[in-house]
Amino acid sequence: MCKYYISGGFPLRGTVKAGGNKNAALPCIAAAILTDEEVILKNIPAIEDVSVMCSILQDLGVTVVFLDNNTIKFKATNILSKIPADKARDIRASILFAGPVLARTGKVILPPPGGDVIGRRRLDTHFLALTALGARVEIDGVFSIVANKLVGDDIFLDEASVTATENAIMAAVLAEGMTVLRNAASEPHVQDLCNMLNAMGAKITGIGSNILYIEGVKKLHGAEFRIGSDFMEVGSLIGLAAVTKGDIVIQDAGVEHLRMVKLAFAKLGISWETDGDDIRVYPNQKMEVSNDLGGMIPKIDDAPWPGFPADLTSIVTVVATQVKGTVLIHEKLFESRMFFVDKLIEMGAKIVLCDPHRAVVSGPAVLHGSRLTSPDVRAGMAMVIAALCAEGDSVIDNIYQIERGYEGLCSKLASLGAQIERR
């Protein structure tokens, strides 16, 4: 299995284009099932998770054609209703087939999904929403979901789950009558899904808010749709530029989605210039914690959109190790996401892990190269950032996890001057 071999301590400089939003690509790919006409998706990242989703579609009988590395054409003339177990285990996003397959065929057999091991990731909200629309759910090693007819309802989700919101939306667009979806997730990737479905003939309003109004239609048609930029990748590149004392221009950065990210990085003395939809992370950053009023230690904590994204907590934790001062990182959503910090501590980071959700980081600390293993997509990227700002050489194993979420990462970083090899 391939590894990353990294020599740290080199400033990164140059221009790089942000890839498409992984978390938008996956539900939009699943949504292609909702019509028997052609759907063309653009700006799809060429990553492992996309490959697995497309492979599942092909197993379901969907025609999948790659028009280029980032453009895919789908045609779901007739589809099956059973998700293959081996591929479902490969990817958390396999759960996203529940809503569209159910809406299209009236039934779906879904094995438990796989994906990152970052704590308990309950599925209850998905099935409560589908049940409210008229589905019956049975669990016997697999999830069997059946609906003679889906009927709209006024649904209050018991948590603002992104994927549960997306499943409910995809089922409701073909349900009879009006669905009101309350406490809905509103992340940019949820907005992309809604906009794509509207381009296909759905009637969704309230996009970007926590209350969605979905008037069911009898049939959706084909469409072309371009997903937005991956603000998780953009946030990762911002952190990488800062800790390597680099000078990076990030094109197509999706500036409108970086407002909370900008506030969080400002607490660490990091900022950037904006030019249209491009940003420049310039050298000579302040790199110093800005205390709260009264000299109190500041906190960076994640929250549902428009709060700070949970997927960037691993990134901001590494960045904080290179900043003068002390900050509390509070990851509220997943019990195991912060456990990767023991590897940072071995590299020389000054971190106190208070409990599974909170870490106190003091800096700046001189990090030293190490042998690392990526536990999940975002922690793996955090390790890449740590290795690139560390003294000496590092080796990162299990890079499959990293490449599930970052397209062409090794070549992209090498183009900026990073000393990184994939072999």
N, C-alpha and C positions, 0 to 999 in steps of 0.2 A: 504494500500500500504506500502511496506517495506521501511525502512529508515536505514541509517548508524548511529550508535552511536559510537562516537570516543572520546577517551581521548588522549590528545596531550602531547608532551614533552618527548617522549621515542625514543632514537636512534634506527634506524632500522639496523639490521645486518643479513647477511646470503647470500644465493645463490638463484637466481630466473632465470627462463628461459623466454625469451621474447616470446610472442605469435605471431601468424601469422598476417600479415598485413591486417587489416580490409579493407583498401581502395584498396587492390589488390584482396581480396577474392570476393568482391561484383561484379566487372566487370567480373571476371573469371567465377563466377557462371552464370551470364547472358550469357556469351559466350558459355556455354554448349549447348545452343539452336541451335548453328550453325551447328551441325552434328546430324545425326540420330544414330550414334554409341556411345558406352560407353565412358564417360569422368570421370576420377577419379582425384579429387583434394585433395591434402594433405596439412597439416599445416593450415587448415581453423580454425579460431578462433570460439569457441563456444559462440557466442554473439547473442543478440537479432536481430540485423540487418541481420545476416546470416539466422536466423530462418525465418524472414519475406520474404527474397529473395527466400528461398527454398519453402516456402508456396505458393508464387506467381507462381513459376515454376510448382508445383503440380497442381494448378488451370489451368495452360496452357496445362496440359496433360503430363508433364514430369515425369518420374519415378525418385524418389529421395530416395537413400538408404544411411543411415549413417553407414559406416563400423566401425567407432569408433568415439569418440568425435570430432576428428579433421580431419577425412577423409570421403569424401562424393562421392558416385557414382551417375552419372546422365545418363539417356537415354531418348532422346527426339525423339522418333520414329515419332509421329505425334503431332503437337502442334496447339493450338488455337492462335488467334491474338488479343484478348481483355484482357487487364490487369484489374484485379478486382479493383474497385474504392476504396473500404474500405482499402485494403492493400497498394495500391499506396499512399494513404494519410499517411500511417504509416512511410514511409521511403523515403528519398530523392533519394536513389539509384534506385528507381523504374523507373526513367528516363532512366536507362541503358538498359532497355528492348527495347527501340525504335529501335536502330540499328540492333541488332541480329534478333528480330522478323520480322522486315521489310525485312531483307535480306533472311530470311528463308521462309516466307509466302507471301511476296509482299504487306503486309498491316499490320498496327498495330493501335489499338485504345487505347490511353493512357490517363487516367485521370491525372490532375495536381499532381505532386509528393509532398510529405510532407517533414518531416525532421526537422533539427534544424532551429530555428528562430534566425538567426544571421545577418540579413540584407537582402537586395535585392539580389536574386540569379537568374539572368536572364537565360532564356532557349533559347534565340534567336540563339546563336551560334550552338546549336544542330541542329535546323531546317534549318539554312542556309547551314550547311554542308550536311545534307541529301538531301536538295533541289538541291544542286550542283551535287549530284550523280544521280539525276533523279526523286526524290520523289516529290509528291504533298502533301502539308500540309493544312488542314482545321481546324479551331478552332471554336468550338461551345459548350463550357462547357468542352469538352474533346478535345484532339488532335487526329485527324484522319489523318494518313499518309499512302499514297498509292504509289506504284511504279510498273509499268508494267515490267520495267527492270532497274536495277541499272548499271550505266556506269561510269567508272573511270573518274576523272577530276583533274585538277591542282587547289587545294583549299587552299586559305589563310584564316585561322580562324581569326575572328575579335578580339578574345582574346584567350589566351593560357589556355582555360578551360580544366581541367582534364577530367571531365565526357563527355564533348562535343568531345574531342579528342578520347576518348574510344568509343563513339557511332559511330563516323566517321570511325574509324578503323574497327569495327565489321561489319559495312555495306560494307566497301570497299573490305574486303577480298573475298567476293563472288560477287563483281561487275565485269562487263566485262571490261577488259583492265587495264591500269595503273592509279593509284591514287597517286598524290603527295600531301601530307598534310603538309602545311607550318604553322609556328607559332604554332606547336603542343606542347602540354604539354609533359614533359619528365620525370616526377616523377618516382621513383622506382616502384610504382604500375602500371603505364602505361607500363613500361618496362616488368613487369611480364605478363601483358595481352598479349603484343606482342610476348613474348617468348612462352607463352602457345599456342597462335594461330599458331605460326610456328611449334610447336610440333604436331599440328593437320593438318599440311600440307599447311598452309598459306605461302605466300612469302612476308615477311616484312623486309626491310632493313632500316638502319639509326636509329636503336633502341638506345635510350638514347640521341638522338639529337632532335632538334626542326624541322627537316624536315624528314618526313617518306615517304618511297617509298613502295607502296603496289600494287603488281601485283595480280590481281584477279584470283581466281581459281574457277573451276566449283563445287568442292565438298571438304569438309573437312572430316577428319576421326577422330576416337577416339584417346585419349591419356591419359597418366598419367602426372600430373604436380604438383610440390611442390611450393607454393608461399613463398616469403621471409618473414623475420621478420618485425614486426611492429615498425618502428623507432619512431613513435609517442609514443608508450608505453615505448620504451627505453628512450626517452627524458624525459618522465614523471617520470620514476624511477630514472634517474640521478638527476633530481631536487629534488625529494623526499629524496634521500640519503643525498644530500648536506644540505638541510634545517633542517633535523633531526640530523645532525652530525653523520650520520650512516656510515656503512662499508658494501657495497653491491657489490656482483659479479653478473653481468647480462650475462647469457649465450645466445649464438646464437643472438648476438646483431646487426648483420648486419653492421659491422664496416665501410664498404665501403660507407655507406650512411650517416655517422655521421660527415662528414668533416665540413660542415657549422654549424651544431649544436655545434660542439666542439669549433669553433671560437666564437660563440655567448656566450656560457657558460664561455669561457676564459675571456670575458669582465667583468664577474661577479666574477672572481677569483675562478672558479670551473674547475677542470680537472679530468682525469681518466687515468688509465693504461690499455694497450691493451695486450691481450694474445690470439693470433689467432683471432677467431671471438667472444671472450668473453672480457668484460671490467670489471674493478674494480673501483668503486667510493670509494675512501679511506677517512678515517676521517681526521680531522684537515686541512680542506680546507682553503685557504686564505680568501675566502668570502669577497672580497673587489673589488669595481669597479676599472677597469683600465681606466683612462681617456685617451682621444685621445690626439694627439700631441698638445702642447700648453696648456694643462690642460683643454681642452674642454670636456663638458659632452658627453659621448658616446651614440650611438643610436643602438638599436636592432630593425631591421625592417624586415618584411616578404617580400617575393618575389617569383615568380615562380621558380621552380627547375632550377638550384641548389642553389637557395637562401634559406634563413631561412624559414622553413615551417610555414604557417599561423596557422596550428593547434597547434603549440607549443607556440604561443604568450601568451595564457592564462597561460600556465605553467610557462614560464619565468617571467611573471609579478609577480606571487606569490613568486618565488625564489628571485627576486630583492628586495622584502620587507625585506629579511633576510640578505642582503649584505650591507656592509658599503660603503656609497657613493650614488651618484645620477645617474640615467640612464633614457633615454627616450625610451619608448616602442612605436613603430609606427606600428599599424595594418592597412594595406592599403586596404585589400580586402573586408571586411564586415563591414557594418555601425553599427551593434549592438553588435559585439563580445566583446567590452571592457566595456559594461555597467555592467558587473558583479562586477566591482571593487568597487562599492558602498558597497557591502557586506564585502569586504576586509577592507575598510575604517572603517566600523562599528566594525570590529575585532581589529582595532588599527593600520592598515597600514597607512603609510604616502604617499599618492598618490594624485596627482592633475590630474584630467581628463580634458585635455585641450579641447578636442572635441571628436566626436565619434570614432576617429581613433588614438588619441595620449594620452599617459599617462606618466607623470613624476613621477618616483618612487624614494623615498629616504629611506635609511635604515641605520642600522638595526632597525626594529620596533618589539616590543613585541606584538604578537597577542594573543587575548583572545578568548576562545571558544564561539560559537554562534549558533543560529538556522539558517540554510541555506537551500536554495532551488536551485537545479541544473537547470540552464536554457538550457544547451546543453552539449554534450559529453565532450568537452575539458574544458569548464568552470567548469563543475561538477568535473572533475578530479583535477582541480586547487583548488577547495574548499576542496577536500579530503586532498591535500597536505597542505593547510593552516591549516586545523583542526589538522593534525598530528604534526605540529610544534608549535601549539598554546598552551598556558597555559589553563588548564581546559578542560571542556567537550563541545562537539559540536554534533548537530544532523543535518543530511543532508536529506532533502526530495527530492522526484522526482528522486530517484536513477536509475529509468528505463533509464533515459537519459544517465547516466554514463555507465551503463552496456550494452548499445547499442554498445560501442566501446572497452570495456576492459573485457577480459575473466576471470572469477573467481577472480575478483579484491579483494573481501573481504578476501577470503582464501589465496590468494597470499600474500597480505600485512600482514595478521596475521602470516604467516609462517616466516616473517622477524621480528616479534616482535611487530607489530603495535597493539595497543589497539583499535580494531575495531570490531563491531558486526553488523550483518545484521538481523533486525527483524522488 
